[in-house]
């Protein structure tokens, strides 16, 4: 019953790849959201991250009530661990922070709010070990990205 992401955008939603951030912001939340945006717009990286997330779900995806999307769990889980906030602050950010709500797929007219028990039940699955696995996947992707950029600037060898 749990979805990886909701494929159907609602009226008024902003595409995650189109979200803009203040480049001069020194806060940690926009930097985190920018990193999550890179995961979102890179299909191969997004697929590998979701594979890690699917392994954390304890029961079958097809049993039980629909839970939070894996993308929302990723956003909330990384936000909670990176900012070291409690569930009360996480709930406040989830319901009031405009850019975070866009990253979660909520448009400006969406009145959906997150209850603290829902956040606790779903985000408790996102452990530091899961974050370490996701970090490993993203670091590997970053190394591949640097290798691609470096290969463009390397001199062409002259055959002897």
C-alpha positions as CSV (number, residue, x, y, z in Angstrom):
1,X,0.0,0.0,0.0
2,X,3.0,2.3,0.5
3,X,4.0,4.2,-2.7
4,X,7.5,5.3,-3.6
5,X,6.2,8.6,-4.8
6,X,2.8,9.9,-5.8
7,X,3.0,10.0,-9.6
8,X,-0.1,12.3,-10.0
9,X,0.6,16.0,-9.3
10,X,-2.3,17.9,-7.8
11,X,-3.6,21.3,-9.0
12,X,-1.2,24.0,-7.8
13,X,1.7,21.8,-7.0
14,X,5.2,22.8,-8.1
15,X,7.5,20.3,-9.7
16,X,10.3,19.5,-7.4
17,X,12.9,20.1,-10.1
18,X,11.5,23.6,-10.5
19,X,11.9,24.7,-6.9
20,X,14.3,27.5,-6.4
21,X,16.4,28.2,-3.3
22,X,18.1,31.3,-2.0
23,X,21.7,30.8,-3.0
24,X,22.9,33.2,-0.3
25,X,21.1,31.4,2.6
26,X,23.5,30.0,5.2
27,X,20.8,27.9,6.9
28,X,21.1,24.1,6.8
29,X,17.6,23.4,5.6
30,X,17.9,25.0,2.1
31,X,21.2,23.2,1.6
32,X,19.6,19.9,2.6
33,X,16.7,20.5,0.3
34,X,19.0,21.3,-2.6
35,X,20.7,18.0,-2.1
36,X,17.4,16.2,-2.0
37,X,16.4,18.0,-5.2
38,X,19.5,16.6,-6.9
39,X,18.5,13.1,-5.9
40,X,15.0,13.8,-7.3
41,X,16.2,15.0,-10.7
42,X,18.7,12.2,-11.2
43,X,16.6,9.1,-12.1
44,X,19.4,6.5,-11.5
45,X,20.4,8.0,-8.1
46,X,16.7,8.3,-7.1
47,X,16.1,4.7,-8.0
48,X,19.1,3.5,-5.9
49,X,18.0,5.6,-2.9
50,X,14.5,4.3,-3.1
51,X,15.9,0.7,-3.1
52,X,17.6,1.5,0.2
53,X,14.4,3.0,1.6
54,X,12.3,0.0,0.4
55,X,14.5,-2.3,2.5
56,X,13.6,-0.4,5.7
57,X,9.9,-1.2,5.4
58,X,9.3,-4.0,7.9
59,X,6.2,-5.6,6.3
60,X,4.9,-6.2,2.8
61,X,4.3,-3.0,0.8
62,X,0.9,-4.5,-0.2
63,X,-0.5,-5.1,3.3
64,X,-2.0,-2.6,5.7
65,X,-3.1,0.9,5.3
66,X,-1.5,3.4,3.0
67,X,1.4,5.0,4.7
68,X,3.6,8.0,4.0
69,X,5.3,8.0,0.6
70,X,8.9,7.0,0.6
71,X,9.9,10.4,-0.7
72,X,8.2,12.1,2.3
73,X,10.0,9.7,4.7
74,X,13.3,10.5,3.0
75,X,12.7,14.3,3.3
76,X,11.5,14.1,6.9
77,X,14.1,11.6,8.0
78,X,17.0,13.5,6.6
79,X,15.6,16.8,7.9
80,X,15.2,15.3,11.4
81,X,18.7,13.8,11.5
82,X,20.5,16.7,9.9
83,X,18.9,19.4,12.0
84,X,18.8,17.2,15.1
85,X,15.3,18.3,15.8
86,X,12.6,16.6,17.8
87,X,9.2,15.5,16.4
88,X,7.5,18.7,17.6
89,X,9.8,20.9,15.6
90,X,9.6,18.5,12.7
91,X,5.8,18.8,12.8
92,X,6.0,22.6,12.8
93,X,8.4,22.6,9.9
94,X,6.3,20.1,8.0
95,X,3.1,22.2,8.4
96,X,4.5,25.7,8.1
97,X,7.8,25.8,6.1
98,X,6.9,26.8,2.6
99,X,9.8,25.4,0.7
100,X,9.7,22.2,2.6
101,X,6.1,21.8,1.7
102,X,6.9,22.3,-1.9
103,X,9.6,19.6,-1.6
104,X,6.9,17.3,-0.2
105,X,4.7,17.9,-3.1
106,X,2.2,20.3,-1.6
107,X,1.0,23.3,-3.5
108,X,0.3,26.7,-2.0
109,X,-3.4,25.9,-1.6
110,X,-3.0,22.5,0.0
111,X,-4.3,22.3,3.5
112,X,-2.9,18.8,4.3
113,X,-1.2,18.8,7.7
114,X,1.0,16.2,9.3
115,X,0.1,14.9,12.8
116,X,2.8,14.2,15.2
117,X,1.9,10.5,15.6
118,X,2.1,10.0,11.9
119,X,5.5,11.5,11.8
120,X,6.7,9.4,14.7
121,X,5.4,6.2,13.3
122,X,6.9,6.7,9.9
123,X,10.1,8.6,10.6
124,X,11.2,6.2,13.3
125,X,11.9,3.7,10.5
126,X,14.5,6.1,9.1
127,X,17.5,5.3,11.3
128,X,21.0,6.7,11.1
129,X,22.1,3.4,9.6
130,X,19.6,4.0,6.7
131,X,21.0,7.5,6.3
132,X,24.6,6.0,6.2
133,X,23.5,3.7,3.3
134,X,21.9,6.6,1.4
135,X,25.0,8.7,2.0
136,X,27.1,6.0,0.5
137,X,24.9,5.9,-2.6
138,X,25.0,9.7,-3.0
139,X,28.7,9.9,-2.4
140,X,29.3,7.2,-5.1
141,X,27.0,9.2,-7.4
142,X,29.0,12.4,-6.6
143,X,32.3,10.6,-7.5
144,X,30.8,9.5,-10.8
145,X,29.7,13.1,-11.5
146,X,33.2,14.5,-10.7
147,X,34.8,11.8,-13.0
148,X,32.5,12.8,-15.8
149,X,33.4,16.5,-15.4
150,X,37.1,15.7,-15.1
151,X,37.1,13.6,-18.3
152,X,35.8,16.6,-20.3
153,X,38.8,18.7,-19.2
154,X,41.6,16.2,-19.6
155,X,43.9,16.5,-22.5
156,X,43.6,14.1,-25.4
157,X,46.5,11.7,-25.5
158,X,48.6,11.9,-28.6
159,X,49.2,8.5,-30.3
160,X,52.9,7.6,-30.7
